[in-house]
Amino acid sequence: MNIECWKGEPTQAAGLTQARIDQEAKRVLRRLCEQGAVLAVAREMETSVVVRETGEGEQLRTAVVDREIAQAMALKDWISCPDPGQRLSRYFITNTGRMALRRLTAEEENRASGFAEKRSRFDSDASWDLAEIEGVVRQPARYYATESPLVGLARRKDRDGQPFLKRDLVAAGERLREDYELAQVGMEPVESWDCFMSGDVVEIKVDGPPGSVAARARVKGALSDLGPGLGDVVLRCCCFLEGLEQTEKKMGWSARSGKIVLRIALQRLKRHYEETHGQFGPMIG
């Protein structure tokens, strides 16, 4: 374990609870599992960033991390810096961090699936229909500690030899994913994100951290603008990290059509961000 970057600093800031560390760590460790991802920590900065190199050799920022969270993760040996003492330290996820991510993700899924225990009370009642029950309580989408499907598509080339997904489209999808993850920190879970695309009136909860409330509003605005179809594909691929084949099956699309729909959806999403927040805002985090 290496914590040279934080020598002499308090090991835990006031108000930093284990619940908050775990919640933030899930978001950050998922990002650090992506190929080429590092956590960059500067001595004079209060926040750190997760960056990843694109296929074009550019640096893409994918997450912002509070300094105290990064410090706690280093103390737990979830991240490690092989070259300490530099003005800009680069931290990588460790095997311990990967194990912690699997544990935290499993705990999250177990809490979300608590309905299964309640359902067992009705096993003796043959009149209960499983499909009907699952229609009432939708199973949450699983997270996968792998890179986003956008990363793989960005490596592919089109007929002209250009990346199938250009950097600005990948950045738009990554911005939506970051807002999606921030929108769940300290907030009650959303029963169904699909309602944001249906045109129904969806009340944005205001009893959570201001950053999470704002992120949830941004996700709602983006999905509402894209609507069903385009909104579905970015939600599944960018946020749920579903593979394209799985998304095609669930949406009833023909094979290999998903990547085309996804590119169109990302173009629309990019335009939404430019028209709503300007070309370079809001910043992730």
C-alpha positions in Angstrom: 0.0 0.0 0.0 1.3 3.5 -0.8 -0.1 6.7 0.7 2.9 8.9 0.3 0.7 11.5 -1.5 -1.3 12.1 1.8 1.5 11.9 4.4 0.7 14.2 7.3 -3.0 14.6 6.4 -5.8 13.3 8.6 -6.9 9.8 7.7 -10.6 10.6 7.7 -12.4 13.8 7.1 -15.3 14.9 9.3 -18.5 13.4 8.1 -16.8 10.7 6.0 -18.7 7.6 6.8 -18.1 4.0 5.7 -21.4 4.1 3.8 -20.2 7.0 1.7 -16.8 5.5 1.1 -18.4 2.3 -0.2 -21.0 4.1 -2.3 -18.3 6.3 -4.0 -15.8 3.5 -4.2 -18.2 1.4 -6.4 -18.4 4.3 -8.8 -14.7 5.0 -8.9 -13.5 1.3 -8.9 -15.8 0.5 -11.9 -14.1 3.3 -13.8 -10.6 2.1 -12.8 -11.4 -1.4 -14.2 -11.6 0.0 -17.7 -8.5 -0.5 -19.8 -5.9 2.2 -19.4 -7.7 4.0 -16.6 -5.8 5.7 -13.8 -6.7 8.0 -10.9 -4.7 11.2 -11.1 -4.0 12.9 -7.8 -2.3 16.4 -7.6 -1.0 17.6 -4.3 -2.5 21.0 -4.5 -6.0 19.9 -5.8 -9.0 19.1 -3.6 -10.4 16.7 -6.1 -8.9 13.9 -8.2 -9.9 12.6 -11.6 -10.1 9.2 -13.3 -8.8 9.5 -16.9 -8.5 6.9 -19.6 -6.6 7.0 -22.9 -8.7 6.8 -26.0 -7.9 4.9 -29.2 -6.7 8.2 -30.6 -4.2 8.7 -27.8 -6.2 11.4 -26.1 -7.1 11.6 -22.4 -10.8 11.2 -21.6 -11.9 12.2 -18.1 -14.5 9.7 -16.8 -15.0 10.6 -13.1 -14.2 13.1 -10.4 -13.3 11.9 -7.0 -13.2 13.9 -3.7 -9.7 13.9 -2.2 -10.9 12.3 1.0 -12.5 9.4 -0.9 -9.3 8.8 -2.8 -7.3 8.9 0.4 -9.6 6.4 2.1 -9.4 4.0 -1.0 -5.6 4.2 -0.8 -5.6 3.5 2.9 -7.7 0.4 2.3 -5.2 -0.7 -0.5 -7.9 -0.5 -3.1 -5.7 1.7 -5.2 -1.9 1.9 -5.4 0.7 4.4 -6.8 3.8 2.7 -8.2 5.7 6.0 -8.4 5.0 8.1 -5.3 6.5 11.5 -4.5 5.6 13.1 -7.8 3.5 16.3 -8.1 1.0 14.3 -10.0 0.5 10.8 -8.7 -1.1 8.1 -10.8 -3.1 5.4 -8.9 -4.2 2.1 -10.3 -6.8 -0.4 -9.0 -5.3 -3.3 -7.1 -6.4 -6.9 -6.8 -7.7 -6.0 -3.4 -9.7 -3.2 -5.0 -11.2 -5.6 -7.6 -12.2 -7.9 -4.8 -13.8 -5.0 -2.9 -15.7 -4.0 -6.0 -17.1 -7.5 -6.4 -18.1 -7.6 -2.7 -19.7 -4.2 -2.8 -21.6 -5.0 -6.0 -22.8 -8.3 -4.6 -24.0 -6.5 -1.4 -25.9 -4.0 -3.6 -27.6 -6.7 -5.6 -28.5 -8.6 -2.4 -30.2 -5.5 -0.9 -32.0 -4.9 -4.2 -33.2 -8.5 -4.4 -34.6 -8.5 -0.9 -38.0 -8.8 -2.4 -37.2 -12.5 -3.2 -37.2 -13.3 0.5 -40.6 -11.7 0.9 -41.9 -13.5 -2.1 -41.0 -16.9 -0.6 -43.9 -16.3 1.9 -46.3 -16.9 -0.9 -44.8 -20.1 -2.2 -47.7 -22.1 -0.9 -50.2 -20.0 -2.8 -50.4 -21.5 -6.3 -52.4 -18.6 -7.5 -49.3 -16.3 -7.6 -48.0 -15.8 -11.1 -44.2 -15.3 -11.3 -44.4 -13.0 -14.3 -47.1 -10.9 -12.6 -44.9 -10.5 -9.5 -41.8 -9.6 -11.6 -44.0 -7.1 -13.4 -44.6 -5.3 -10.2 -41.1 -5.3 -8.9 -38.6 -4.9 -11.7 -35.2 -6.5 -11.2 -32.4 -4.0 -11.1 -29.9 -3.9 -13.9 -26.6 -5.5 -12.9 -23.3 -3.6 -13.1 -20.4 -5.3 -14.7 -16.8 -4.5 -13.7 -15.7 -4.2 -17.3 -15.3 -1.3 -19.8 -18.2 0.4 -21.4 -19.5 -1.0 -24.8 -18.6 2.5 -26.1 -14.9 1.8 -25.6 -15.0 -1.3 -27.8 -16.9 0.6 -30.6 -14.5 3.5 -30.4 -11.7 1.0 -31.4 -13.6 -0.2 -34.5 -13.1 1.5 -37.8 -15.8 2.4 -40.3 -15.5 1.9 -44.1 -13.4 5.1 -44.4 -11.0 3.9 -41.8 -12.3 6.4 -39.1 -13.3 5.3 -35.6 -16.9 4.1 -35.6 -17.5 6.3 -32.5 -15.6 9.5 -32.4 -14.3 11.0 -29.2 -17.1 13.5 -28.8 -19.8 10.8 -29.0 -17.9 8.6 -26.5 -17.6 11.7 -24.2 -21.4 12.3 -24.4 -22.1 8.7 -23.4 -19.6 8.9 -20.6 -21.2 12.1 -19.3 -24.6 10.4 -19.1 -23.1 7.4 -17.3 -21.3 9.6 -14.7 -24.6 11.5 -14.0 -26.4 8.1 -13.8 -24.0 6.9 -11.1 -23.9 10.2 -9.2 -27.7 10.3 -9.3 -27.8 7.2 -7.0 -25.3 8.5 -4.3 -27.3 9.1 -1.1 -30.6 8.9 -3.0 -33.6 6.5 -2.9 -33.3 4.1 -5.9 -35.3 4.8 -9.0 -37.9 2.1 -9.6 -37.8 2.4 -13.3 -35.6 4.7 -15.4 -37.9 4.0 -18.4 -40.5 6.4 -17.1 -38.1 9.3 -17.9 -38.6 8.5 -21.6 -42.3 7.8 -21.6 -43.4 11.5 -21.3 -44.9 10.8 -17.9 -44.4 13.4 -15.2 -41.6 12.2 -13.0 -40.9 14.0 -9.7 -37.2 14.6 -9.0 -36.4 13.8 -5.4 -34.9 16.8 -3.5 -34.1 15.0 -0.2 -30.6 14.0 -1.2 -27.1 15.5 -1.8 -27.4 18.6 -4.1 -25.0 17.0 -6.6 -27.0 13.8 -6.8 -30.3 15.7 -7.2 -28.8 17.8 -10.0 -27.4 14.7 -11.7 -30.7 12.9 -11.5 -32.4 16.0 -13.1 -29.8 15.9 -15.9 -30.4 12.2 -16.6 -34.1 12.8 -16.7 -33.7 15.7 -19.1 -31.4 13.7 -21.4 -33.6 10.6 -21.5 -36.7 12.6 -22.0 -35.2 14.4 -24.9 -34.1 11.2 -26.6 -37.4 9.4 -25.9 -38.1 5.6 -26.3 -35.8 3.7 -28.5 -32.8 6.1 -28.5 -33.2 6.7 -24.8 -33.4 2.9 -24.2 -30.1 2.1 -26.0 -28.0 4.8 -24.3 -29.5 3.8 -20.9 -28.7 0.2 -21.4 -25.3 0.5 -23.1 -23.9 3.7 -21.4 -25.5 3.3 -17.9 -26.3 -0.4 -17.4 -23.2 -1.4 -19.4 -25.2 -4.0 -21.4 -23.6 -5.5 -24.4 -25.0 -4.7 -27.8 -26.2 -8.2 -28.5 -28.1 -8.3 -25.2 -29.7 -4.9 -25.9 -30.7 -6.0 -29.4 -32.4 -9.1 -28.1 -34.3 -7.1 -25.4 -35.3 -4.4 -27.8 -36.3 -6.9 -30.5 -33.9 -5.5 -33.1 -32.1 -7.4 -35.8 -28.5 -8.5 -35.2 -25.8 -5.9 -35.6 -28.3 -3.1 -35.9 -27.7 -1.9 -32.3 -24.4 -0.2 -33.0 -26.0 2.0 -35.7 -28.9 2.9 -33.4 -26.4 3.6 -30.6 -24.4 6.0 -32.8 -27.5 7.9 -33.8 -28.6 8.1 -30.1 -25.2 9.4 -29.1 -25.3 12.0 -31.8 -28.7 13.1 -30.4 -27.4 13.0 -26.9 -24.4 15.2 -27.8 -26.7 17.7 -29.4 -28.8 17.7 -26.2 -25.9 18.5 -24.1 -24.7 21.3 -26.4 -28.1 22.9 -26.6 -28.8 22.5 -22.9 -25.5 23.2 -21.2 -23.2 24.4 -23.9 -20.4 22.6 -25.7 -18.1 22.2 -22.7 -20.5 22.0 -19.8 -21.6 20.9 -17.3 -18.3 19.3 -16.3 -18.5 15.7 -15.1 -18.9 15.5 -11.4 
